[in-house]
Amino acid sequence: MSETVPEGWRFNSIAECCEILDSQRIPLNSEERSKRLGEYPYYGANGIQGYIDDFIFDGDAILVAEDGGNFDQYAERPIAQWVTGKYWVNNHAHILRAKENDLDKWIFYSLVHKNILKFINGGTRAKLNQSDLREIQISLPPLPEQKKIASILTSVDEVIETTQKQIDKLQDLKKATMNELLTKGIGHTEFKESELGKIPKSWEGIKLGELFVLTSGKSKPTRLLSSEMTKFNAIPVYGGNGVNGYTDSALLDNSTIVIGRVGEYCGCVELTPKHSWITDNALYIKNVLKQYDMLFLFYLMTFSNLSKLKSKGGQPLVSQQPIHEYQVALPPLNEQHSIASIIAAIDGKILVQIQKLNQTQSLKKSLMQDLLTGKVRVKVH
């Protein structure tokens, strides 16, 4: 934020424009909360930690992390929360309410992505003491302008929230659809017993190793692209947890299925585009032994949760053999195509909503940069 403000605006410290309600906080440990389950959210430094049977605050407020906050990631992650209704707050979040001549929502938007690193005390756990919190300065336009800008940003937040809810609903629909179609198929009335339980009569139980042979990738490419260069001929580099960079040369020139081999996310499954690079932290399908629908198999392997095949102890690892030995229920090829197309249609709707969400979040970021600094002024009638 600029060190100067437009005419008619002012700088105030948090102490000047806010009441600080920290003395009313009551921390409860996890054991105490487990005995008091209920409907009221219990807030900590970065969000809701659970729900309990009572509340100590009622109404709008701003929570600012006291310790354990996202202070060094303020540009991408929030350091403040907007809360309303009835709730409980522990001693890891400061509680602010605007004084009479200022607006809670304006103060929230001014703080949520603010760089306050100079007020943070170091050590093993970064902390914002109340004495330092009180000294943080924010710019304040006249109250009518605060209300107008807060209303604009709140409207954008509502679009973001609605879009995220739509994504969540579609994700739930996809999960339910996969559970139905990948176990019962489409329109089957006859089933048979198998090692996998009841499956449609026309399906077969088969080991993945009868469909393909896996191999490990190679070391990382010598040339990785910077973020500015990824717009041009960027080829994704797959590792143990999906895409972890981009390069300008391909290891593979055909789409394949990649499985994370090493690390926390080993067993995660990805479907690559036509050109890709696979590192030695991942496995990929090298040889196809029996015809199948690649997209269907990707959904089936994702649904199968191959992370459960990882070795126990030491560094998490999924090797080729247990994947080759893993048994699945495989429909006839034409039904594989049909199932894959149904799930892919839901994926398409999810992608549209994700793109809308990203665009709206980008719009909000631009609006905050312009409106909260007074670079762009709003008309107040």
N, C-alpha and C positions, 0 to 999 in steps of 0.2 A: 504494500500500500504506500502511496505517495506520502512524503513528509509535509506536503501542503494540502489544504482543502479548499474547495470552491467557496466563493463569497457566501456568507450566511451559514456555513457549516462551522463546526467547532471540534476540537479534540477534548476528550474527557478520559479520565482513568476509569477503570472498572469500579473502583471505590466511589467515584463521584456519580456514576450513572446506575449502579446496581446495589441491591441488597445482597449480602452474602449470607446464606442460611446454613453454613456448615455446622453450626452448633446443634442443629436439629437432626443431624444424621445419626443413624444407629446401625452399626455393623452387626451382622449375624453370620456365624460360621456355617459351613455346609451341613453339619449335623443338626444345628438348630433349625435351619431352613427345611431340612427333610422331615421334621416333625410338625411343620407349619405350612404345608402345601395349601395353595389357594389360588385366587384369581388375580391378585395384584402383582404387577411386575416389580422385581427386585433388581435395581440398577447398580452396576459397578462402573469402573473407569471408562469402558468402551461399549457398553450396551447392557441388555437384559441378561442376568445370570440365572434367572429362575422366576418362579411365581410363589407368593406366600399368602397367608390368610388375613393380612391387615395392611394398612398404609399409614405413612406419616406425613405425606405431602398430598395436596389436592390443588390442581390447577397448573397453568403453564409455567415452565421454568427452563433454564439452560443449565445443562450439566457440562462441566469442563473437567477433563481428566486431571486428577491430582498426581497419581503415579501410574506408571505402566501405560501411559497414553501414546498416541501415534505422533509424538511431537516432531520427530525427525522425518516423518513422511506426511507432513501436514498438507502438502499440495495434492496428494492422491487420496489420503485417508482422513476422516474427520477427527478433530481433537475435541469437538463439542457435540452434545446431543440435544435435540429438542424433545421435551417430554411434556405430556399433558394428561389430565385425568387424575386418578388416584394411584399412588406408587410409593415405593420404599427406596431409599438410597443409602448405600453403605459409605464408608469413610475413604473410598478411593476416587470419589468425584466431588468437586466443588459444586454448590448449588447457587445459581444466580437468578435474581428477578429484577427487572428494570424498575427504576424509581419512576415517580409520577410523570415526568416530562419526556420519557423515552419509551421505546417499544421493545418488548422482549424479542420479537422475531428479528428486528434489525440487529440487535446485539448478537443473537445467535448466528445470523448470516455473516456478521463481521468477524466472528471468532472461529467458525467451523473449519476454515482452512487458513487460519492466520499463522504466520511464522512468529512463534514466541520462544524460539530456542535460547535467546539471550536471558530469558527468565527461568530457564530450566536448570536445576541443580543436578550435577552428574552423579556418578557412583554406579553401583550395580543395577539400580532401578531408577530411571530418570524421574524426577519429581518436580512438581510445580507447587511451591509453598503458598499458603494464603497471602502472606506478606508480599510476595512477588506478584501473585495474581492481581492484587489490588492496584499495582502500579502499571499494569498493561493499559496502553492507550488505544482507543478506537475513535474513529471519526463519526460525527453525529450531525446529520442535516436537521433542519426543522422537522417537527413531528409529522406534519402532513406529507412531507417528502419521504420520511422513513416509512410511513404507512403505504404509500404508493409503491415504493420499491419492494418492500416486503411482500405486498400483494402480488406483484409480478413474479417474484422468485417462488412464492408459495404456489402459484398456479403451475409453474414449471415443475416443482416438486410433486404436485398432484399427478401430473402426466407421467412422471418417472415412476411414482408408486403404482399407478394403475397399470402401466406397461409391465412392471416387474411382477405384479399379481397375475397378469395374463401369461407371462412366461412360466411362472410357477404352476399355473393350471395346465398349461400345455405339457410341461415336464411330467406332471402327475398323470395326464392322459397318455403320454408316451409310455410311461412305466407300466400302467395298467394294460395298455394295448400289447406291449411286448410280453407281459406275463401271460396274457390270454392266447395270443397267436403263436408264441414260441413253445407253448406246452400243449395246446389243444388244436391249433391250426384253424382253418376256415371251413366251417359248416360240416364238421365230421360228426357222425352219429355212432360209428363203430370204433371201439378202442380195444387195445390188447395190453396185457401185462408185460413189463420189461424190467430190466435192471434199473431203469430210470423211473419206474412207476408206470402208470397208465399213459399210453401214448396212442395217437390215431393209428388205425390198423395198417394204413398204407405207409407209415413212417418206418424208418429203421434205426436201431441203436448202432452207433458207429463211433470208433475212436477217431479223434482229430488227426492222429498220425496216419490214418487210412486216407485222409483227404489231402494232406500236404506234408512237406518236410520243411522244418524251420532251420534257419542258420543265423549266426550273429552278424551284426553290422561291422563296420570298420571304425578306425579311430576318427576323431573329428576332422573335418576338412581343414586344410591349412588356411583357407581364406574364408572368414566370416564377414558378412555385410553389416555395415552400420545401419542404424534405424533410418537414416536419410536415403540409403541405397536400396532398401527392401521393396520399394515401389517398382523397381525395374528388374525383371527376370529373377525374382527371388525364389530360391528353391529351399523348402523347409528342411531343417536338420532335426531328425527324431532321436531322442535319447530315452532314458529310463522313465521319464514322466511326460512324454509327448514332445511337442515342438519346443526346442530350446535355442533356436537361432535360425539364421538363414545363410545360404551360400549361393554362389553363382555357377556351380557345377553339380551334376547329378551322379549319384551312385547307381540309381535305378531309373529306368525309362518306362516303367509300367506301374500302375497302381497295385498296391499290396497291403496286407494287414501287418501292422507292427505291434509288438508286445513288449512293454517295459520289462527289462531283465533284472536290473539291479536298482536298489534304492527304495525309498519310502513308498513310491507308487508303482513298484514292480507288479506286473500283471495287468496294468492298464492297457487297453486296446485302442489302436488308432487305425483309421483307413487313410492311406496316403493319396495325394493327387498323382498324376501320371509321372512327374519327375520329383525325386526326393533323395535325401541322403540319410542313411541309417548308421548311427554310431554303435560301438561295441557294447553299449549299455542297453541295447535292445535286440530283440529277435525279430525276424521277418520271414514271411513265406517265400521260400526260394523255388521249390518244385511243387507243382500241382499233380496229385496222383489220381484224383477223381473229379469229374466235373461238378461244379457247384456255383451258386450265385454269390459273387464276392460280397455284395452289399448285405445279403441275407446272413452270410457267415460272420461278417463284422458285427451285426446286431446280436446274433446268437452267442458269439464269444464275449461280447460286452455283457449280455444278460447272464452269462455263466459265471462271471466274477472270478477270473483266473487268479486274482491276488490270493485266494485261499490256498493256492498250490505252492506258495512261497516257503522256503526252508525256514526252519526254526533255529533261533540263536544266531548271534553275530549279525552281519549285514544282511538285510532282506534280499533274497535272491529267488528268482523263478528260472528253472533250467528247462531245456528242451524236452527231456524225457517225460516228466509228469504232464506236460501239455500234450505231447503226442499220445499219451496213454489216457487222456481225459475223454470220457464218453459223452456223446450228445445224441439227441433225437433229431434225425434229419428227414425232412419232408421230400417228396418228389420235386424235381427241378422246377416244374411249372408253378407249384405251390410256393416254393422258395421265392420266385419272382414276385408273386402276388403279395406275400407277406412283407417282403422288403419294400415294395412300392407303397403299401399302407403306412408303414412306420416312417418311410422317407417323406411322405406328405406331411406328417406331423412335424418332422424335423424342419421342413421348409417353412412352416408357419412359425416355428420357434425362431428360426433365423431372421425372418422378417421383423419379429418383435424385438429381437436383440439389436438389430440394426437401428430400429426406431429408438430403443433405449440409449444406444451409444450416441446417436444424433442429438437427443434431448439433453443428455448429460453434457455434451460438448457445448450446446447452446447455453445451458445454465452456467458453465464455467466462463464463457464469454460475457454473459450478462453480469455475473458477479464482478468480473474485472472492470467492466465499464460503469455499472451502476453504484457499486459500493465505494468507488473512488471519486465519483462525480465527473468522470471523464465524459459520460453521457448523462445529461440531465433529463428528468421526467417532468412533464407538465402536471401541475397540481391545480385542480379547479376547486 
